[in-house]
C-alpha cells in the first residue's frame, strides 16, 4: 500500500489517501506526492519538493481566576422549595 498526499494548485495539502496499485486519480487541479518516512499533515504545504507542516493551533485563552465556577442554583433552590 502507498500513502499519497493530495496537493492543490497552491501547494496546500488537502487530503491523504492510501492506495493499492496505481488506479487512483487525484481530483482536477490537484497533484499527488508519495509519502515516505514522514507523514504529511493536511493543511501543510509541499512546494518545490519541500514539505512544511501546518502552523500549530493557537494556545487556549487563560482561565479567568475570578470566574465563578460553582454550579448554578436550581429552580427549586431559587424558589425556596425543598
Secondary structure as GFF3:
##gff-version 3
##sequence-region A 1 82
A	DSSP	beta_strand	2	7	.	.	.	ID=ss1
A	DSSP	beta_strand	13	19	.	.	.	ID=ss2
A	DSSP	beta_strand	31	34	.	.	.	ID=ss3
A	DSSP	beta_strand	45	47	.	.	.	ID=ss4
A	DSSP	beta_strand	50	52	.	.	.	ID=ss5
A	DSSP	alpha_helix	75	79	.	.	.	ID=ss6
###
